[in-house]
Amino acid sequence: MTRSTVLQAEVKGALEDFRQYQKREGLNDADAVRDLLSFALRIKLNDSDYDRSS
């Protein structure tokens, strides 16, 4: 069984969009961050133009 990786980061600001997403999905802080981080990583890792400037 693999161990979980623990990440910790301070996020400055009010995070209204995060709280709105969290409430809409009915998630706690950890689950909401995990969901959004996974989503962002899928986008970044699958973007063929990732290293190219726009």
Contacts in CASP RR format, 6 or more apart in sequence:
PFRMAT RR
TARGET T0000
AUTHOR 0000-0000-0000
METHOD contacts of the structure
MODEL  1
MTRSTVLQAEVKGALEDFRQYQKREGLNDADAVRDLLSFALRIKLNDSDY
DRSS
7 37 0 8 1.000
11 18 0 8 1.000
18 32 0 8 1.000
18 36 0 8 1.000
21 27 0 8 1.000
21 32 0 8 1.000
21 36 0 8 1.000
22 28 0 8 1.000
22 29 0 8 1.000
22 32 0 8 1.000
25 32 0 8 1.000
25 35 0 8 1.000
27 35 0 8 1.000
44 50 0 8 1.000
END
